[in-house]
Amino acid sequence: MKVTNIGITIINEKTSLVLGDEVILKRELGYKYDKNAIKCFKNKEFIGYVCSDDYVVPNNCIVNKKLVPYFKFLNEIPGKVITSDTIIYGKDDSKAEAAYILEIYLPDIEAKEREKEKKLEVLIGGSMGKYPYRDEVEDKIKNGESILGRFNLKDEEVVIEDKSIGNIVEIRYKDNVLTDYKYLLKDNSDICINSKEGKYLLGEMILPKKTEKKIREIYIEELIEKIVEKGMDTKENIEKKIDYINNNNIPKSLFINILKTYIKYNEEDRSFMKKPEFLYRDKTGIMKRALHYLTLKDRNITLVGERGAGKSTMAETIAWLFNRPVITISFSRDIDKYDIWGYKTIDITEDGERMVTFADGPLTKAIKNGYITIFDEINVADPGVLESMNSILDHRRQVYVPELGQIKAHKNFMAITTENDDTYQGVNKLNEAFRDRFIRIRCIGDDSIKELLAIKNPDLKPEVLEILDNIYKGIRLLIKEGEISEKSLSIRGFENASIGYDPEIITLKEILMDCVANQGDNEDDRGHIMNIINMEVL
């Protein structure tokens, strides 16, 4: 609980307030002058309203709209008069009026939200003609009472004191309607009825942990069925994603939030979708955090860390989990705004006439069609290019391109940047306005690979493990020094080498050449890696 102060402007002057008076605050829904209107009562007599944005509220008091979220959990908020003050309307001294200051106690909203997640919402229907006791129940609810009912399995009705008040027409879990809920309804299950929604009574049921798990499993099965049926993704691909989230300790509830964003892309867009050759292996929980931030509205992330920490692999894995087309823009000092936004070009029509058209750049295409855009090595980019992107990366989610006009981002557009540590040569300090548009997550590469390889092949001799680990460390050092690309470090290559090594069939140098060196991004990188292998393996 936390203590806070509010101001009350008096409307009913017949009822006086004095220091220490206890009052009650209630929402006034549908008040045409103020959608956040909150009334104040003393002994059930209306006194006045909580001060709103239209007023200069008393010092150290909050306005009415900041109380509105608490009415999701409370029918009323108690308070106590602690003093009075003077407020001035519109800075006009001639329009001054007394306002009483109340001290109120507010619950912890986050705790209430967690508590809400453990409950089911139950919608109870039925006419008063068939269930006359409903009238009395509704009156009690209007007065702020909560009534305990129970479910009668035999008659499939909700009962209060042996009087039926209706049948269950819908059950919701976290705002999702459950289509299959009969298994939740046990005989004499408690239902706390506390409000009304349209013509229905609204109640709550406590959700046992075991049942919560079953609800989630049923819901995800139904969600996957719809996704596959509508051709958004394949069953096989989703099963691989479920294996990934299970192996990397990502909550099923988070994956559900991701699945709910799936849409069907056209054939051209789908050509930009791919499963990464290597999936990011999460040991520290950063993948879970990244996915959570990206399911929030209008949020972008930056993956920052040393070369070889897996930033690009993590970004590509995220795009695969979200089932979205992905475009990677690799930044350098030579990239200008035309390279990302597009440019004018001349096309020849069927009649042989020349016409000026605009060719979309990669970022323009991603914004229009709902792609994930990976800005690779963002801190080597020209600051002027980054500044042109600010409006598309904040709450506005739109940008003005002179040749196209105002472009509004598709709801599935998402931006992920990768950024090398500022200890590397050639990196720029990012503009504060651009930097603030991203949640920064630090990626830390594995210093040693021995533990992973020992799990992949428990029979591998310690001396072989040591050689593989030394080669891995040597490649990481080359990446950190900028000698080779981070894409040349293949964790999967080391795994394949550890699993496939059989001295009776293939030498250690041969398998390392095939599985590790040949994964290099270019010929120079492959040569550098082979030099390390030759030094470690005689």
LOROVEX-317687 format. One line per field, with one value per residue (C-alpha): residue number from 0; residue in three letters; x, y, z. Coordinates in Angstrom, 1 decimal, padded with zeros to 4 digits, always signed. Each point is the difference from the previous one (the first is absolute). Layout:
BEGIN
num = NUM,...
residuo = ALA,...
xx = X,...
yy = Y,...
zz = Z,...
***
This chain:
BEGIN
num = 0,1,2,3,4,5,6,7,8,9,10,11,12,13,14,15,16,17,18,19,20,21,22,23,24,25,26,27,28,29,30,31,32,33,34,35,36,37,38,39,40,41,42,43,44,45,46,47,48,49,50,51,52,53,54,55,56,57,58,59,60,61,62,63,64,65,66,67,68,69,70,71,72,73,74,75,76,77,78,79,80,81,82,83,84,85,86,87,88,89,90,91,92,93,94,95,96,97,98,99,100,101,102,103,104,105,106,107,108,109,110,111,112,113,114,115,116,117,118,119,120,121,122,123,124,125,126,127,128,129,130,131,132,133,134,135,136,137,138,139,140,141,142,143,144,145,146,147,148,149,150,151,152,153,154,155,156,157,158,159,160,161,162,163,164,165,166,167,168,169,170,171,172,173,174,175,176,177,178,179,180,181,182,183,184,185,186,187,188,189,190,191,192,193,194,195,196,197,198,199,200,201,202,203,204,205,206,207,208,209,210,211,212,213,214,215,216,217,218,219,220,221,222,223,224,225,226,227,228,229,230,231,232,233,234,235,236,237,238,239,240,241,242,243,244,245,246,247,248,249,250,251,252,253,254,255,256,257,258,259,260,261,262,263,264,265,266,267,268,269,270,271,272,273,274,275,276,277,278,279,280,281,282,283,284,285,286,287,288,289,290,291,292,293,294,295,296,297,298,299,300,301,302,303,304,305,306,307,308,309,310,311,312,313,314,315,316,317,318,319,320,321,322,323,324,325,326,327,328,329,330,331,332,333,334,335,336,337,338,339,340,341,342,343,344,345,346,347,348,349,350,351,352,353,354,355,356,357,358,359,360,361,362,363,364,365,366,367,368,369,370,371,372,373,374,375,376,377,378,379,380,381,382,383,384,385,386,387,388,389,390,391,392,393,394,395,396,397,398,399,400,401,402,403,404,405,406,407,408,409,410,411,412,413,414,415,416,417,418,419,420,421,422,423,424,425,426,427,428,429,430,431,432,433,434,435,436,437,438,439,440,441,442,443,444,445,446,447,448,449,450,451,452,453,454,455,456,457,458,459,460,461,462,463,464,465,466,467,468,469,470,471,472,473,474,475,476,477,478,479,480,481,482,483,484,485,486,487,488,489,490,491,492,493,494,495,496,497,498,499,500,501,502,503,504,505,506,507,508,509,510,511,512,513,514,515,516,517,518,519,520,521,522,523,524,525,526,527,528,529,530,531,532,533,534,535,536,537
residuo = MET,LYS,VAL,THR,ASN,ILE,GLY,ILE,THR,ILE,ILE,ASN,GLU,LYS,THR,SER,LEU,VAL,LEU,GLY,ASP,GLU,VAL,ILE,LEU,LYS,ARG,GLU,LEU,GLY,TYR,LYS,TYR,ASP,LYS,ASN,ALA,ILE,LYS,CYS,PHE,LYS,ASN,LYS,GLU,PHE,ILE,GLY,TYR,VAL,CYS,SER,ASP,ASP,TYR,VAL,VAL,PRO,ASN,ASN,CYS,ILE,VAL,ASN,LYS,LYS,LEU,VAL,PRO,TYR,PHE,LYS,PHE,LEU,ASN,GLU,ILE,PRO,GLY,LYS,VAL,ILE,THR,SER,ASP,THR,ILE,ILE,TYR,GLY,LYS,ASP,ASP,SER,LYS,ALA,GLU,ALA,ALA,TYR,ILE,LEU,GLU,ILE,TYR,LEU,PRO,ASP,ILE,GLU,ALA,LYS,GLU,ARG,GLU,LYS,GLU,LYS,LYS,LEU,GLU,VAL,LEU,ILE,GLY,GLY,SER,MET,GLY,LYS,TYR,PRO,TYR,ARG,ASP,GLU,VAL,GLU,ASP,LYS,ILE,LYS,ASN,GLY,GLU,SER,ILE,LEU,GLY,ARG,PHE,ASN,LEU,LYS,ASP,GLU,GLU,VAL,VAL,ILE,GLU,ASP,LYS,SER,ILE,GLY,ASN,ILE,VAL,GLU,ILE,ARG,TYR,LYS,ASP,ASN,VAL,LEU,THR,ASP,TYR,LYS,TYR,LEU,LEU,LYS,ASP,ASN,SER,ASP,ILE,CYS,ILE,ASN,SER,LYS,GLU,GLY,LYS,TYR,LEU,LEU,GLY,GLU,MET,ILE,LEU,PRO,LYS,LYS,THR,GLU,LYS,LYS,ILE,ARG,GLU,ILE,TYR,ILE,GLU,GLU,LEU,ILE,GLU,LYS,ILE,VAL,GLU,LYS,GLY,MET,ASP,THR,LYS,GLU,ASN,ILE,GLU,LYS,LYS,ILE,ASP,TYR,ILE,ASN,ASN,ASN,ASN,ILE,PRO,LYS,SER,LEU,PHE,ILE,ASN,ILE,LEU,LYS,THR,TYR,ILE,LYS,TYR,ASN,GLU,GLU,ASP,ARG,SER,PHE,MET,LYS,LYS,PRO,GLU,PHE,LEU,TYR,ARG,ASP,LYS,THR,GLY,ILE,MET,LYS,ARG,ALA,LEU,HIS,TYR,LEU,THR,LEU,LYS,ASP,ARG,ASN,ILE,THR,LEU,VAL,GLY,GLU,ARG,GLY,ALA,GLY,LYS,SER,THR,MET,ALA,GLU,THR,ILE,ALA,TRP,LEU,PHE,ASN,ARG,PRO,VAL,ILE,THR,ILE,SER,PHE,SER,ARG,ASP,ILE,ASP,LYS,TYR,ASP,ILE,TRP,GLY,TYR,LYS,THR,ILE,ASP,ILE,THR,GLU,ASP,GLY,GLU,ARG,MET,VAL,THR,PHE,ALA,ASP,GLY,PRO,LEU,THR,LYS,ALA,ILE,LYS,ASN,GLY,TYR,ILE,THR,ILE,PHE,ASP,GLU,ILE,ASN,VAL,ALA,ASP,PRO,GLY,VAL,LEU,GLU,SER,MET,ASN,SER,ILE,LEU,ASP,HIS,ARG,ARG,GLN,VAL,TYR,VAL,PRO,GLU,LEU,GLY,GLN,ILE,LYS,ALA,HIS,LYS,ASN,PHE,MET,ALA,ILE,THR,THR,GLU,ASN,ASP,ASP,THR,TYR,GLN,GLY,VAL,ASN,LYS,LEU,ASN,GLU,ALA,PHE,ARG,ASP,ARG,PHE,ILE,ARG,ILE,ARG,CYS,ILE,GLY,ASP,ASP,SER,ILE,LYS,GLU,LEU,LEU,ALA,ILE,LYS,ASN,PRO,ASP,LEU,LYS,PRO,GLU,VAL,LEU,GLU,ILE,LEU,ASP,ASN,ILE,TYR,LYS,GLY,ILE,ARG,LEU,LEU,ILE,LYS,GLU,GLY,GLU,ILE,SER,GLU,LYS,SER,LEU,SER,ILE,ARG,GLY,PHE,GLU,ASN,ALA,SER,ILE,GLY,TYR,ASP,PRO,GLU,ILE,ILE,THR,LEU,LYS,GLU,ILE,LEU,MET,ASP,CYS,VAL,ALA,ASN,GLN,GLY,ASP,ASN,GLU,ASP,ASP,ARG,GLY,HIS,ILE,MET,ASN,ILE,ILE,ASN,MET,GLU,VAL,LEU
xx = +000.0,+001.1,-001.2,-000.8,-002.0,-002.8,-002.0,-003.8,-001.9,-003.4,-003.2,-002.5,+000.6,-002.9,+002.2,+003.0,+003.4,+002.3,+003.4,+000.0,-003.2,+000.0,-001.2,-000.4,+001.1,-002.0,+000.4,-002.7,-000.2,-001.4,+000.4,+000.1,+002.2,+002.8,+000.6,+002.1,-002.5,+000.1,-002.6,+000.5,-002.6,-000.4,-002.6,-001.3,-000.6,+001.7,+002.5,+002.0,+002.6,+003.7,+002.0,+000.7,+002.4,-002.3,+001.0,+003.2,-000.1,+001.2,+003.7,+001.3,-003.4,-000.6,-002.7,-003.0,+001.2,+002.9,-002.5,-002.0,+002.2,-000.7,-003.7,+000.7,+000.5,-002.0,-003.7,+000.8,+003.0,-000.2,+001.6,+000.4,-000.1,+003.4,-000.2,-001.4,+001.7,-000.9,+000.1,+000.0,-001.8,+002.0,+002.5,-002.9,+000.1,-003.7,-000.9,+001.5,-001.8,+000.6,+001.0,+000.2,+003.1,-000.5,+002.4,-000.7,+001.6,+000.6,+000.8,+003.0,-001.2,+002.7,-001.0,-003.6,+000.8,+001.8,-002.9,-002.4,+002.0,-000.8,-003.8,-002.6,-002.7,-003.4,-003.0,-003.3,-003.2,-003.7,-003.2,-001.6,-003.2,+001.7,+002.3,-001.8,+002.7,+002.3,-001.7,+001.1,+003.5,+000.4,-001.1,+002.6,+002.7,-001.0,+000.6,+003.6,-000.6,+001.6,-002.2,+001.3,-001.8,+000.7,-000.4,-002.7,+001.3,-003.3,-002.1,+003.0,-001.0,+001.6,-001.6,-000.1,-001.6,-001.7,-001.5,+001.0,+001.1,+001.0,+002.3,+003.6,+000.2,+003.7,+003.3,+003.0,+003.7,+002.2,-002.5,-000.1,-003.3,+000.3,-001.9,+000.3,-000.6,-002.3,+002.9,+000.5,-003.5,-000.1,-003.0,-000.2,+002.9,+000.1,-000.9,+000.4,-002.5,+001.1,-001.2,-002.2,+001.0,-002.9,-002.8,+002.3,+001.2,+003.8,+001.7,+003.5,+001.3,+003.4,+002.2,+002.0,+003.6,-000.7,-003.1,+001.9,+002.6,-002.8,-001.8,+003.3,+000.6,-003.5,+000.2,+003.3,-001.2,-003.1,+002.3,+002.4,-002.9,-001.3,+003.5,+000.5,-003.5,+000.4,+003.4,+002.0,+002.5,+000.4,-000.6,+003.5,+001.6,-002.0,+001.0,+003.6,-000.6,-001.7,+003.1,+002.1,-002.0,+000.0,+003.8,+000.7,-002.4,-002.4,-003.4,-002.9,-002.1,+002.6,+000.0,-003.8,+000.4,+002.3,-002.3,-002.9,+001.9,+000.3,-001.5,+000.0,+002.6,-000.1,+002.4,+002.5,+000.1,+000.4,+003.2,+001.5,-000.8,+002.5,+001.0,+003.6,+002.6,+001.0,-002.4,+001.1,+000.7,-001.1,+001.8,-000.7,-003.7,+000.5,-002.1,-003.0,+000.5,+000.4,-003.1,-002.0,+001.0,-000.8,-003.5,-000.7,-001.4,+002.5,+003.1,+003.4,+003.1,+003.8,+002.2,+003.4,+003.2,+003.4,+000.4,-000.8,-002.6,-002.8,-001.8,-000.9,-001.0,-002.2,-001.7,-000.7,-001.3,-002.5,-001.2,-000.5,-002.0,-002.2,-000.5,+000.7,+001.9,+003.4,+002.3,+003.5,+001.6,+003.8,+001.1,+003.3,+001.2,-000.9,-003.8,-002.1,-003.7,-000.7,+001.3,-002.6,-003.0,+000.3,+000.6,-001.5,+000.6,-001.1,-002.2,-001.0,-003.7,-001.5,-000.4,+003.7,-000.5,+002.3,-001.5,+001.5,-000.9,+001.1,+001.8,-000.7,+003.1,+000.2,-001.3,-002.9,-001.0,+000.3,-002.2,-002.7,-000.3,+000.7,+003.5,+002.6,+002.9,+003.4,+002.4,+003.4,+002.9,-002.2,+002.8,+002.1,-002.9,+000.0,-001.9,-002.0,-001.4,-001.1,-001.7,-002.3,-001.4,-001.0,-003.7,-000.5,+001.6,-002.1,-003.7,-000.8,+001.0,-000.1,+002.5,-000.1,+001.8,-000.1,-000.7,-002.7,-001.4,-000.9,+000.5,-001.6,+001.7,-001.8,-000.9,+002.6,+002.9,+002.8,+003.5,+003.0,+003.5,+003.3,+002.8,+003.6,+001.5,+001.4,+003.4,+000.3,+001.6,-002.2,-003.2,-001.9,-001.7,-003.8,-002.2,-001.9,-003.4,+000.6,+001.5,-003.0,-002.3,+001.5,+000.1,+003.6,+000.8,+003.6,+001.1,+002.9,+001.8,+001.1,+003.6,+000.2,-001.7,+001.2,-003.2,-002.3,+002.2,+000.2,-003.8,-000.2,+002.6,+000.6,+002.6,+002.3,+003.4,+001.1,+003.1,-002.3,-002.4,+003.0,+001.1,-003.5,-000.3,+003.3,-001.0,-003.3,+001.7,+002.5,-002.8,-001.7,+003.2,+000.3,-003.6,+000.5,+003.1,-001.9,+002.0,-003.0,-003.8,-002.0,-002.1,+003.1,-000.4,-002.4,-001.0,-001.9,+003.2,+001.8,-003.0,+000.2,+003.7,-000.4,-002.8,+001.5,+003.6,+001.1,+003.8,-000.5,-001.8,+001.0,+002.8,-000.7,+001.6,-002.2,-003.3,+001.0,+000.8,-003.4,-002.2,+001.8,+002.4,-002.2,-002.8,+002.1,-001.8,+002.7,+003.2,+002.2,-001.9,+000.2,+003.8,+000.3,-002.1,+002.0,+003.3,-001.4,-001.0,+003.5,+001.6,-002.1,-000.3,+003.3
yy = +000.0,+003.6,+003.3,+002.8,+003.3,+001.3,+003.2,+000.1,+003.0,+000.5,-000.1,-000.7,+002.8,-001.3,-002.8,+001.3,-001.6,+000.4,-001.3,-003.7,-000.8,-003.4,+000.0,-002.4,+000.4,-001.6,+000.1,+001.8,-001.8,+001.8,+003.5,+002.0,+002.8,-002.2,-003.7,-000.3,+001.5,-001.3,+001.0,+000.5,-001.1,+000.7,-002.2,-000.9,+003.7,+001.3,+002.7,+000.8,-001.2,-000.9,+002.7,-000.6,+001.3,+002.9,+001.4,+001.1,-002.7,+000.7,-000.5,-003.6,-001.4,-002.3,+000.5,-002.2,-002.0,-001.4,-001.7,-001.6,-003.2,-000.8,-000.3,-003.2,-001.6,+002.1,+001.1,+002.8,+001.7,+001.3,+003.3,+002.4,+003.8,+001.4,+003.7,+002.5,+002.1,+002.6,-000.8,+002.6,-000.8,+000.9,+002.2,+002.5,+001.3,+001.0,-003.7,-001.5,-002.6,-002.1,-003.7,-002.6,-002.2,-003.7,-002.7,-003.3,-003.5,-001.7,-003.7,-001.3,-000.2,-002.4,-002.4,+000.4,-000.8,-003.2,-000.9,+000.6,-002.4,-002.8,+000.4,-000.9,+002.5,-001.6,+001.5,-001.0,+000.4,-000.4,+002.1,+001.3,-001.7,-003.4,+001.0,+002.6,+000.1,+001.6,+003.4,-000.2,-001.1,+002.9,+002.5,-001.4,+000.3,+003.6,+000.8,-001.4,-003.4,-003.2,-003.1,-003.6,-002.5,-003.5,-002.2,-002.6,-002.8,-001.8,+002.9,+001.8,+003.2,+002.5,-000.1,+002.5,-001.3,-002.7,+002.6,-000.4,+003.3,-001.3,-002.1,+000.5,+001.3,+000.8,-000.4,+002.2,-000.4,+003.1,+001.6,-003.0,-001.8,-003.8,-002.0,-003.2,+000.6,-002.8,-001.8,+003.1,-000.2,-002.3,-000.5,+002.7,+002.0,+003.4,+003.0,+003.5,+002.3,+003.6,+002.1,+000.1,+000.1,+001.0,-002.5,-002.5,-000.4,-000.2,-002.3,-001.4,-003.5,-000.8,-001.8,-003.0,-000.2,-003.4,+001.4,+003.1,-002.3,-001.9,+003.2,+001.3,-003.3,-000.1,+003.7,-000.4,-003.1,+002.0,+002.9,-002.2,-001.7,+003.4,+001.1,-003.2,+000.0,+003.6,-000.8,+002.4,-002.7,-003.8,-002.4,-001.4,+003.5,+000.9,-003.3,+000.9,+003.4,-001.7,-002.2,+003.1,+001.9,-003.1,-000.4,+003.6,+000.5,+002.4,+000.0,-001.5,+003.1,+002.2,-002.2,+000.2,+003.8,-000.4,-002.5,+002.5,+002.5,-002.5,+001.1,-001.4,+001.6,-000.1,-002.2,+002.8,+000.9,-003.7,-000.2,+002.2,-002.5,-002.6,-002.2,+001.0,-002.6,+000.3,+000.8,+002.2,-002.1,+001.9,-000.6,+003.2,+000.7,+003.0,-001.6,-000.1,+003.6,+001.1,-001.9,+001.6,+003.5,-000.6,-001.1,+003.4,+002.8,+002.1,-001.5,-000.6,-001.6,+000.3,-003.0,+001.2,-001.9,-001.1,-001.6,-003.7,+000.4,-001.2,+003.3,-000.7,-003.6,+001.2,+002.6,-002.6,-002.5,+002.7,+000.6,-003.8,-000.2,+002.9,-001.5,+003.2,+000.9,+001.5,+002.5,+000.6,+003.3,-000.1,+003.5,+001.6,+003.6,-000.2,-000.8,+003.1,+000.7,-001.0,-003.5,-000.5,+002.1,-000.5,+002.1,+001.3,-002.1,+000.0,-002.8,-000.8,-000.5,-002.6,+002.8,+000.7,+003.3,+001.0,+000.7,+001.0,-002.5,-000.5,-003.2,-000.8,-000.4,-003.0,+002.0,+001.5,-003.5,-001.3,+002.8,-000.4,-003.8,-000.8,-001.4,-000.3,+002.2,-000.9,+003.0,-001.7,+001.9,+003.1,+002.0,+000.3,+001.7,+003.7,+001.9,+001.9,-003.3,-001.1,+003.3,-000.5,-003.1,+001.5,+000.4,-003.5,-001.4,+001.7,+000.1,+001.8,-003.0,+002.1,+001.9,+002.5,-001.0,+002.9,-002.2,-002.0,+002.3,-001.2,-003.7,-001.7,-003.2,-003.3,-001.4,-002.8,+002.2,-000.4,+001.3,-001.8,+001.5,-001.7,+002.1,-000.8,+001.0,+003.6,-001.4,-001.0,+002.3,+001.9,+000.2,+003.2,+001.2,-000.2,+003.0,+000.0,+000.4,-003.0,-002.1,+000.7,-001.7,-003.4,-002.3,-001.1,-003.6,-001.1,-003.3,-001.8,-002.7,-003.3,+000.2,-003.8,-002.6,-003.1,-000.4,+000.1,-002.5,-002.4,-000.1,-000.6,-002.9,-001.3,-002.5,+002.7,-000.2,+002.9,+000.8,+000.3,+002.2,+002.2,+000.4,+000.9,+002.5,+001.6,+000.3,+001.6,+002.5,+000.8,+000.8,+002.2,+002.0,+000.5,+001.3,+002.3,+001.5,+000.5,-002.5,-002.1,+000.3,-001.1,-002.1,-002.2,-001.4,-003.0,-001.6,-002.6,-000.8,-000.8,-002.1,-002.0,-000.5,-001.3,-002.4,-001.2,-000.5,-003.6,-000.6,-003.3,+001.7,+003.7,+002.1,+002.9,+002.4,-001.2,+000.3,+003.5,+001.1,-001.1,+001.0,+003.1,+001.6,-000.4,+001.8,+003.2,+002.9,+000.5,-001.5,+002.2,-000.9,-003.7,+000.3,+001.7,-002.7,-002.8,+001.6,-000.3,-003.6,-000.9,+001.5,-002.0,-003.3,-001.6
zz = +000.0,-000.6,+001.3,-002.3,+000.0,-002.2,-000.2,+000.1,-001.5,+001.8,-002.0,+002.8,+002.5,+002.2,+001.4,+001.8,+000.3,+003.1,+000.9,+000.6,-002.0,-001.7,-003.6,-002.9,-003.6,-002.9,-003.8,-002.0,-003.3,-003.0,+001.4,-003.3,+001.4,+001.3,-000.8,+003.1,+002.4,+003.6,+002.5,+003.7,+002.6,+003.8,+001.7,-003.5,-000.7,-003.2,+000.8,-003.1,-002.5,+000.1,-001.6,-003.7,-002.6,-000.6,+003.4,+001.7,+002.6,+003.6,+000.6,+000.3,-001.2,-003.0,-002.6,-000.5,-003.1,+002.1,+002.2,-002.8,-000.3,+003.6,-000.6,-002.1,+003.4,+002.4,-000.1,+002.3,+001.6,+003.6,+001.1,+002.9,-000.1,+001.2,-001.0,-002.4,-002.6,-002.7,-003.7,-002.8,-003.3,-003.1,+002.0,+000.5,+003.6,-000.3,-000.4,+003.1,+002.0,+003.1,-000.5,+002.7,+000.1,+000.7,+001.0,-001.7,+000.1,-003.4,-000.6,-001.8,-003.6,-001.1,+002.9,-001.0,-003.6,+001.1,+002.2,-003.0,-002.1,+002.4,-000.5,-002.6,-001.0,-000.2,-001.9,+001.4,-002.2,+000.6,+000.1,+003.1,-001.1,+000.3,+002.9,+002.1,+002.7,-002.6,+000.8,+003.6,-000.9,-002.4,+002.7,+002.3,-002.6,-000.7,+003.7,-000.3,+001.5,-001.2,+000.2,+000.3,-002.3,-001.0,-003.1,+000.0,-002.3,-000.2,-001.2,-001.6,+001.8,+002.3,+003.4,+003.0,+003.2,-002.0,-002.4,-003.7,-001.6,-003.5,-002.0,-001.1,-003.5,-000.2,+001.9,-000.7,+001.0,-000.3,-002.3,-002.3,-000.5,+000.7,-002.5,+001.9,+003.7,+001.2,+001.7,+002.3,+001.5,+003.0,+002.2,+002.7,-001.5,+001.7,-002.2,+001.4,-001.7,+000.2,-003.1,-003.0,-003.7,-002.2,+000.6,+001.7,+003.5,+000.3,+002.5,+000.7,+000.7,+001.6,-002.5,+001.4,-001.4,-001.6,-001.8,-001.1,-001.8,-001.7,-001.1,-001.5,-001.8,-001.5,-001.0,-001.7,-001.9,-001.3,-000.9,-001.9,-001.8,-001.2,-001.1,-002.1,-001.4,-001.2,-001.6,+002.3,+001.0,-000.2,+002.9,-000.4,+000.3,+003.0,+001.7,-000.5,+001.6,+003.0,+000.3,+000.0,+002.6,+002.3,-000.4,+000.7,+003.0,-001.7,+001.6,-002.0,+000.8,-001.7,-003.1,-000.1,-000.2,-002.9,-001.8,+000.3,-002.2,-003.0,-003.3,-003.5,-002.2,-003.8,-002.0,-000.6,+003.7,+000.9,-002.1,+002.7,+002.8,+001.0,+002.9,+000.9,-000.7,+003.7,+002.8,+002.9,+003.1,+003.1,+003.3,+001.8,-000.7,-002.3,-002.8,+002.3,+000.9,-003.7,-001.1,+002.8,-000.9,-003.6,+000.8,+001.6,-002.1,-002.0,+001.6,-001.7,+001.3,-000.4,+000.4,+001.2,+000.6,-001.2,-003.4,+000.1,+002.8,-002.3,-000.5,-003.7,+000.7,+002.9,-002.3,-002.7,+002.5,+001.3,-003.6,-000.4,+003.2,-001.0,-003.4,-001.9,-003.1,+001.0,-001.8,+001.3,-000.7,+000.6,+000.8,-000.9,-000.4,-003.7,+000.5,-000.6,+000.4,-003.7,+000.8,+002.7,-001.1,-003.8,-003.1,-003.2,-003.1,-003.7,-001.2,-003.6,-000.6,-002.4,-002.5,+000.2,+002.0,+002.8,+003.4,+003.4,+002.8,+003.6,+001.0,+003.6,+002.2,+002.4,+003.0,-002.0,-001.1,+003.6,+001.4,-002.6,+000.2,+003.7,-000.2,+002.8,-000.9,+001.5,+000.0,+000.1,+001.7,+000.4,+001.8,-003.1,-001.9,-001.1,+002.8,-002.6,-001.4,+003.5,+000.7,-003.0,+001.7,+003.3,-000.7,-001.2,+003.1,+002.7,+000.9,-003.3,-002.1,-003.2,-002.2,-002.8,-003.2,-002.5,-003.0,+001.7,+002.7,+003.5,+000.5,+003.0,+001.3,-000.3,+003.4,-000.3,-000.9,+002.6,+000.3,+001.5,+000.0,+000.7,+001.4,+000.7,+003.3,-000.1,+000.6,-003.6,-002.6,-002.4,+002.0,+000.7,+003.1,-000.8,+000.1,+003.3,-001.7,-002.2,+002.8,+002.3,-002.5,+000.8,+003.1,+000.3,+000.6,+000.5,-001.6,+001.5,-002.0,+001.5,+001.2,-000.2,-002.1,+001.9,+002.0,-003.0,-002.0,+002.9,+000.1,-003.8,+000.3,+003.5,-001.5,-001.3,+001.6,+002.2,-002.2,-003.1,+001.9,+001.0,-003.7,-001.2,+002.8,-000.8,-003.7,+001.0,+002.2,-002.8,-002.4,+002.5,+000.5,-003.8,-000.1,+003.0,-001.8,-003.2,-002.0,-001.0,-000.1,+002.9,-002.5,-000.4,+003.5,-000.2,+003.4,-002.0,-001.9,+003.3,+001.0,-003.2,+000.3,+003.6,-001.0,-003.3,+001.1,-000.3,-000.1,-001.9,-002.9,+000.0,+001.5,+002.4,-002.5,-002.8,+001.9,+001.4,-003.6,-001.2,+003.0,+001.3,-002.5,-003.0,+001.9,-000.4,-001.6,-002.7,-001.3,+002.2,+003.1,-000.8,-000.4,+003.4,+001.7,-001.7,+001.3,+003.6,-000.7,-001.4,+003.2,+002.3,-001.9,-001.0
***
